[in-house]
Amino acid sequence: MIITSKAMDLDDGPVRSCCQRRRQNFLVDFPSRKNGHSMQCHSVLESAYCIWLEFAPQVVRYYTQPHTFTWIDAGQRYRYTPDFLVVLTHGDSYFTEVKHDFTKQRQSRLTKLESFHALCFQEGWSFQRRDQQRLTGSTMFHTLQALYSRSNTFNEQRQMYFYHYLQQRVWPMTLGDLVQDSAAPDTGTICYNLFTGRLTADLTQRLTLDLMVDWTPPHE
């Protein structure tokens, strides 16, 4: 394979504009805390993938539409823009393609993705695929989505009060007991700390008032 792309420049933002996509896709601004600004996603499904990236502790940063690659494989010239570049701790990273259903893609599209996968192997990169079932088909996704969307009122001052409150209560307790406590932090702060793991709960369950919530001091 011969790669003909220019060097990747992540400072310029997404390389592909929404108008270049199919009509059923549209721009979604996802408010990313890890990146410190909104990410331009080209579908609701891509924004769903962002929820998982925000939740995964090993993900430190990610980019949407990071770079357009051009390469030649067996005499065929390809051009392709991955949906995401995900940067992990220790500097590792991988590209991701997000589609509702890969089995329903045109053969030409699948051939391009297979060729890009081979290019990644050649260059020492990693490439992943994520479909709708894997991204949004679980109860856990809907729990994480609810927590993330409700945690937009989080700020550092409220977080300081949260740390003080933790040490005044007996754990565990139900989410209902927690949010109904007049001395508890606001709901947004509670949701933020559940999402980030500072409060622990079984997030594979539905988010209900019966959900058991726990906290363990860091030294234990």
SULLINNOR-V377473 format. One record per residue. RES is the residue in three letters. PSI is psi in whole degrees, 0 to 359 (none if undefined). Layout:
# SULLINNOR-V377473
res-><RES	RES>
psi-><PSI	PSI>
This chain:
# SULLINNOR-V377473
res-><MET	ILE	ILE	THR	SER	LYS	ALA	MET	ASP	LEU	ASP	ASP	GLY	PRO	VAL	ARG	SER	CYS	CYS	GLN	ARG	ARG	ARG	GLN	ASN	PHE	LEU	VAL	ASP	PHE	PRO	SER	ARG	LYS	ASN	GLY	HIS	SER	MET	GLN	CYS	HIS	SER	VAL	LEU	GLU	SER	ALA	TYR	CYS	ILE	TRP	LEU	GLU	PHE	ALA	PRO	GLN	VAL	VAL	ARG	TYR	TYR	THR	GLN	PRO	HIS	THR	PHE	THR	TRP	ILE	ASP	ALA	GLY	GLN	ARG	TYR	ARG	TYR	THR	PRO	ASP	PHE	LEU	VAL	VAL	LEU	THR	HIS	GLY	ASP	SER	TYR	PHE	THR	GLU	VAL	LYS	HIS	ASP	PHE	THR	LYS	GLN	ARG	GLN	SER	ARG	LEU	THR	LYS	LEU	GLU	SER	PHE	HIS	ALA	LEU	CYS	PHE	GLN	GLU	GLY	TRP	SER	PHE	GLN	ARG	ARG	ASP	GLN	GLN	ARG	LEU	THR	GLY	SER	THR	MET	PHE	HIS	THR	LEU	GLN	ALA	LEU	TYR	SER	ARG	SER	ASN	THR	PHE	ASN	GLU	GLN	ARG	GLN	MET	TYR	PHE	TYR	HIS	TYR	LEU	GLN	GLN	ARG	VAL	TRP	PRO	MET	THR	LEU	GLY	ASP	LEU	VAL	GLN	ASP	SER	ALA	ALA	PRO	ASP	THR	GLY	THR	ILE	CYS	TYR	ASN	LEU	PHE	THR	GLY	ARG	LEU	THR	ALA	ASP	LEU	THR	GLN	ARG	LEU	THR	LEU	ASP	LEU	MET	VAL	ASP	TRP	THR	PRO	PRO	HIS	GLU>
psi-><146	119	134	6	154	171	145	127	105	351	345	356	189	137	348	128	158	327	344	350	175	158	331	350	150	166	132	124	113	124	98	126	324	327	344	13	170	143	134	109	149	13	161	325	322	321	330	322	326	326	314	322	322	326	325	119	336	349	123	336	156	158	141	142	59	328	143	119	141	137	166	127	115	42	353	129	131	152	129	140	113	155	326	149	123	125	129	171	153	12	357	158	167	156	152	139	131	125	149	315	110	336	346	10	152	150	324	324	316	322	319	317	321	321	320	322	317	322	318	317	319	320	357	21	174	147	132	158	142	128	176	318	317	327	315	5	358	156	324	320	314	328	313	319	317	317	316	317	333	356	18	351	2	138	168	323	316	328	324	319	322	315	322	317	322	321	355	350	159	127	152	175	167	157	324	315	323	310	338	355	121	339	354	158	166	162	322	319	321	313	320	317	335	317	321	357	4	326	139	143	163	95	0	351	165	151	97	169	344	355	130	131	138	163	135	128	143	330	355	none>
